[in-house]
Amino acid sequence: MTSPSATAVADARIPAAHPFAAHLRRVAAREAESPHRPWTPEDGPLPSLYLSHGGGPMPFQRPDWLDPLHHWARALPRPTAILVVSAHWESAPLSVSAGRPDELVYDFGGFDPMYSAFRYDTPDAGRLARQVVGLMPDTTQVHQHTRRGLDHGAWVPLKIMYPAADVPVLQLSLPTEDPDQLLALGARLRPLREQGVLVVGSGHMTHGLPFLSRENFTENRVPGWSADFDAWAADALARGAVDELARFRTAAPGMPYAHPTVEHFTPLFVTLGAAADPTAPVVTTLDGYDIGLARRSFQAG
């Protein structure tokens, strides 16, 4: 296996003082001391995850993203494969990405060009693509892309969590905004967890970018609408109040500022649908705020 630090430095020429370069050195040290244990059937189903993926490549620059995400990955057995539903691929009919795409999707701008040279060359996920298609009802058409790569909602957090790029990754499109349909889609994916597949909904707990001020970016000042929505979601998740979460457009404080468009919240319903019991309380693994946006992330059993 190629070491994660060698892979990343060769591909992106990361300066040694960059926070992500330091992260890769810490990862290499952890792996040398205690290699990440792969999943086995004796571990039982993996949880499903909802993760707030940060703005573009910003998490690469911030230690308060880097270590928590990697520690989260290390707390779980290394999955056999990863299936991601990202806010950044809204497409119907339901679609799957290329099993082994040529390129990543660099769907961000205004950052150091270095980030658009990053690579995340994971193993072929064609087997997972076939499994996903097989789980869908006969009436559901699944479009299989031959070239589409992973967008930043998938590869940015995963490059931090699994920088060795040694786990197959497949992306599934977000085909609807309807929470009930997304819960049903997650339920279809539930058997994958029993095979060691990590099912991930990738979004952001609040995402009101048009309503941020300079102080949000420079001082991480948290707007009231962001704090209110996050507190409401945390409470509903702790109570397993899925029906209330599904009414977020009208039930949640801070709307529509927290989500002027809803694609960063709705992957949460795929995560909950893939859980054994969508109404069971979740385990929050990352909270707090970045540029004033809530980055609450959790796992569901």
C-alpha positions as CSV (number, residue, x, y, z in Angstrom):
1,M,0.0,0.0,0.0
2,T,1.3,3.4,-0.8
3,S,1.5,5.7,2.2
4,P,-1.0,8.5,2.4
5,S,1.6,11.1,2.8
6,A,3.6,10.0,-0.2
7,T,0.5,9.8,-2.4
8,A,-0.8,13.3,-1.4
9,V,2.6,15.1,-1.6
10,A,3.3,13.5,-5.0
11,D,0.0,14.5,-6.4
12,A,-0.5,18.0,-4.9
13,R,3.0,19.2,-3.8
14,I,1.6,20.3,-0.5
15,P,4.0,22.7,1.4
16,A,5.4,21.0,4.5
17,A,4.0,23.7,6.7
18,H,0.4,23.2,5.4
19,P,-2.1,21.9,8.0
20,F,-3.0,19.0,5.7
21,A,0.6,18.0,5.3
22,A,0.9,17.9,9.1
23,H,-2.3,15.9,9.2
24,L,-0.9,13.3,6.8
25,R,2.3,13.0,9.0
26,R,0.1,12.3,12.1
27,V,-2.0,9.8,10.1
28,A,1.2,8.0,9.0
29,A,2.4,7.9,12.6
30,R,-0.9,6.4,13.8
31,E,-0.9,3.8,11.0
32,A,2.6,2.8,11.8
33,E,1.8,2.4,15.5
34,S,-1.6,0.7,15.0
35,P,-2.9,-0.1,11.4
36,H,-6.5,0.6,10.8
37,R,-8.4,-2.6,11.3
38,P,-10.6,-3.7,8.4
39,W,-14.2,-4.6,8.8
40,T,-15.2,-8.2,9.3
41,P,-18.7,-9.8,9.5
42,E,-18.2,-10.2,13.2
43,D,-18.3,-6.4,13.6
44,G,-21.9,-6.4,12.4
45,P,-23.4,-3.6,10.3
46,L,-21.5,-0.3,10.1
47,P,-23.4,2.8,11.1
48,S,-24.7,5.3,8.5
49,L,-23.2,8.8,8.7
50,Y,-24.3,12.3,8.1
51,L,-21.3,14.6,7.7
52,S,-21.1,18.3,7.2
53,H,-18.3,18.6,4.6
54,G,-17.2,22.2,5.0
55,G,-16.9,24.8,2.3
56,G,-15.0,23.6,-0.7
57,P,-11.5,22.6,0.3
58,M,-11.6,24.7,3.5
59,P,-11.4,21.6,5.9
60,F,-7.9,20.9,4.5
61,Q,-6.7,24.2,6.1
62,R,-8.2,23.7,9.5
63,P,-7.0,21.4,12.3
64,D,-10.4,21.5,14.0
65,W,-11.7,19.6,10.9
66,L,-8.8,17.4,10.2
67,D,-8.3,15.4,13.4
68,P,-12.0,15.0,14.4
69,L,-12.8,13.6,10.9
70,H,-9.9,11.2,11.0
71,H,-10.5,10.1,14.5
72,W,-14.1,9.4,13.5
73,A,-12.9,7.1,10.7
74,R,-10.5,5.3,13.0
75,A,-13.2,4.7,15.6
76,L,-14.9,2.5,13.0
77,P,-13.5,-0.5,11.3
78,R,-12.1,0.3,7.8
79,P,-15.1,-0.2,5.5
80,T,-15.1,-2.6,2.5
81,A,-16.5,0.3,0.4
82,I,-18.1,3.7,0.8
83,L,-21.3,5.0,-0.8
84,V,-21.9,8.8,-0.7
85,V,-25.0,10.8,-1.4
86,S,-23.7,14.4,-1.7
87,A,-25.5,17.7,-1.7
88,H,-23.5,18.6,-4.8
89,W,-25.1,16.0,-7.2
90,E,-28.8,16.6,-7.5
91,S,-29.9,14.4,-10.4
92,A,-33.0,12.4,-11.3
93,P,-33.4,9.7,-12.3
94,L,-31.3,8.1,-9.7
95,S,-27.7,7.9,-10.9
96,V,-24.4,6.3,-9.8
97,S,-20.9,7.7,-10.5
98,A,-18.2,5.9,-12.5
99,G,-16.8,3.0,-10.6
100,R,-13.3,4.3,-11.3
101,P,-13.5,7.8,-12.7
102,D,-10.7,9.5,-14.4
103,E,-11.0,12.8,-12.6
104,L,-12.4,14.4,-9.5
105,V,-15.0,17.1,-9.7
106,Y,-13.4,20.4,-8.6
107,D,-16.7,22.2,-8.0
108,F,-15.4,25.2,-6.1
109,G,-13.5,28.5,-6.9
110,G,-11.5,31.2,-5.2
111,F,-9.1,28.8,-3.5
112,D,-5.4,28.1,-4.0
113,P,-5.0,26.2,-7.3
114,M,-3.2,23.5,-5.4
115,Y,-6.5,22.1,-4.3
116,S,-7.5,21.5,-8.0
117,A,-4.5,19.3,-8.3
118,F,-5.4,17.1,-5.5
119,R,-6.1,13.4,-6.4
120,Y,-8.1,10.7,-4.7
121,D,-7.6,7.6,-6.8
122,T,-9.6,5.0,-5.0
123,P,-10.0,1.3,-6.1
124,D,-12.7,0.3,-8.6
125,A,-16.2,0.5,-7.1
126,G,-17.9,-1.3,-9.9
127,R,-19.0,-4.2,-7.7
128,L,-20.7,-1.7,-5.3
129,A,-22.4,0.0,-8.3
130,R,-23.9,-3.4,-9.3
131,Q,-25.0,-4.0,-5.7
132,V,-26.7,-0.6,-5.5
133,V,-28.6,-1.1,-8.8
134,G,-29.7,-4.6,-7.5
135,L,-31.2,-3.1,-4.4
136,M,-33.5,-0.8,-6.3
137,P,-37.0,-1.8,-7.3
138,D,-37.6,-2.9,-10.9
139,T,-39.6,0.2,-11.5
140,T,-36.6,2.5,-10.6
141,Q,-34.3,3.4,-13.4
142,V,-30.7,3.9,-12.3
143,H,-28.5,5.8,-14.7
144,Q,-24.9,4.6,-14.6
145,H,-22.3,7.3,-15.5
146,T,-19.1,6.1,-17.1
147,R,-17.0,9.1,-16.4
148,R,-18.4,11.2,-13.6
149,G,-16.0,11.6,-10.7
150,L,-16.5,12.4,-7.0
151,D,-17.5,16.0,-6.2
152,H,-16.1,17.9,-3.2
153,G,-18.9,16.8,-0.9
154,A,-17.5,13.3,-1.2
155,W,-13.8,13.5,-1.8
156,V,-12.8,16.3,0.5
157,P,-14.0,14.7,3.8
158,L,-13.0,11.2,2.6
159,K,-9.5,12.3,1.7
160,I,-9.2,13.5,5.3
161,M,-10.8,10.4,6.8
162,Y,-9.2,7.8,4.6
163,P,-6.2,9.5,3.0
164,A,-4.6,6.3,1.8
165,A,-7.4,6.1,-0.9
166,D,-7.5,2.4,-0.3
167,V,-11.3,2.0,0.0
168,P,-13.6,1.9,-3.1
169,V,-15.9,4.9,-3.2
170,L,-19.1,5.3,-5.2
171,Q,-21.4,8.3,-5.4
172,L,-25.2,8.1,-5.6
173,S,-27.1,11.2,-6.8
174,L,-29.7,13.0,-4.7
175,P,-32.8,12.4,-6.8
176,T,-35.4,14.4,-4.9
177,E,-36.0,16.9,-2.1
178,D,-38.8,14.8,-0.5
179,P,-37.8,13.5,2.9
180,D,-40.1,10.5,2.7
181,Q,-38.7,9.4,-0.6
182,L,-35.1,9.9,0.7
183,L,-35.9,7.8,3.9
184,A,-37.2,5.1,1.6
185,L,-34.0,5.3,-0.5
186,G,-31.9,5.0,2.6
187,A,-33.9,1.9,3.7
188,R,-33.1,0.3,0.3
189,L,-29.4,0.8,1.0
190,R,-29.6,-0.6,4.5
191,P,-28.4,-4.1,3.5
192,L,-25.1,-2.7,2.3
193,R,-24.1,-1.9,5.9
194,E,-24.2,-5.6,6.7
195,Q,-21.5,-6.1,4.1
196,G,-19.2,-3.5,5.6
197,V,-20.2,-0.6,3.3
198,L,-20.2,2.8,4.9
199,V,-23.3,4.8,3.7
200,V,-22.7,8.5,4.0
201,G,-25.1,11.5,3.5
202,S,-22.9,14.5,2.9
203,G,-24.2,18.0,3.4
204,H,-24.0,20.8,6.0
205,M,-26.3,21.3,9.0
206,T,-26.7,24.9,8.1
207,H,-25.8,26.4,4.7
208,G,-27.1,30.0,4.5
209,L,-24.1,31.3,2.5
210,P,-26.0,34.3,1.0
211,F,-26.7,35.6,4.5
212,L,-23.2,35.5,5.9
213,S,-21.2,38.7,6.7
214,R,-17.5,39.4,6.8
215,E,-17.5,38.8,10.5
216,N,-18.8,35.3,10.0
217,F,-15.7,34.5,7.9
218,T,-13.1,36.4,9.9
219,E,-14.4,35.8,13.4
220,N,-16.5,32.7,13.0
221,R,-19.4,34.8,14.3
222,V,-22.5,32.6,14.5
223,P,-25.8,34.1,13.1
224,G,-28.9,33.5,15.2
225,W,-30.6,31.6,12.4
226,S,-27.7,29.1,12.3
227,A,-27.6,28.5,16.0
228,D,-31.3,28.2,16.3
229,F,-31.6,25.7,13.4
230,D,-28.7,23.6,14.8
231,A,-30.2,23.5,18.3
232,W,-33.6,22.5,16.9
233,A,-32.0,19.7,14.7
234,A,-29.9,18.5,17.6
235,D,-33.0,18.2,19.8
236,A,-35.1,16.5,17.2
237,L,-32.3,14.0,16.4
238,A,-31.8,13.2,20.1
239,R,-35.6,12.4,20.4
240,G,-35.7,10.5,17.1
241,A,-38.3,12.9,15.9
242,V,-38.0,12.0,12.2
243,D,-41.5,13.3,11.3
244,E,-40.5,16.7,12.8
245,L,-37.2,16.7,10.9
246,A,-39.2,16.0,7.7
247,R,-41.2,19.2,8.3
248,F,-38.0,21.3,8.6
249,R,-39.2,23.8,6.0
250,T,-42.0,25.0,8.3
251,A,-41.0,23.5,11.7
252,A,-37.4,24.6,12.1
253,P,-36.4,28.1,13.4
254,G,-34.0,29.9,11.3
255,M,-35.6,29.0,8.0
256,P,-35.2,29.8,5.2
257,Y,-31.9,31.5,6.2
258,A,-30.4,28.3,7.4
259,H,-31.2,26.6,4.1
260,P,-32.3,28.9,1.3
261,T,-31.9,25.8,-0.8
262,V,-32.3,22.4,0.9
263,E,-29.8,20.1,-0.7
264,H,-27.3,20.4,2.1
265,F,-29.9,19.2,4.7
266,T,-31.8,16.5,2.8
267,P,-29.0,13.9,2.6
268,L,-29.6,13.5,6.3
269,F,-32.8,11.6,5.5
270,V,-30.8,9.0,3.5
271,T,-28.6,8.6,6.5
272,L,-31.5,8.1,8.8
273,G,-33.3,5.8,6.4
274,A,-30.3,3.5,6.2
275,A,-30.2,3.1,10.0
276,A,-31.7,0.0,11.5
277,D,-34.1,2.3,13.4
278,P,-34.5,5.8,11.9
279,T,-36.2,7.0,15.1
280,A,-33.4,5.9,17.5
281,P,-31.2,8.7,18.9
282,V,-28.1,9.4,16.9
283,V,-24.5,9.8,18.1
284,T,-23.1,13.3,17.4
285,T,-19.4,13.1,16.4
286,L,-18.7,16.7,15.4
287,D,-20.4,19.9,16.3
288,G,-19.6,23.6,16.6
289,Y,-19.4,26.1,13.8
290,D,-17.1,27.2,10.9
291,I,-17.6,30.6,9.3
292,G,-20.8,30.7,11.3
293,L,-22.3,27.5,9.8
294,A,-23.2,24.5,11.9
295,R,-21.1,21.5,11.1
296,R,-23.0,19.0,13.2
297,S,-22.3,15.5,12.0
298,F,-23.5,12.2,13.4
299,Q,-23.8,8.4,13.0
300,A,-26.9,6.4,13.2
301,G,-26.9,2.7,14.2
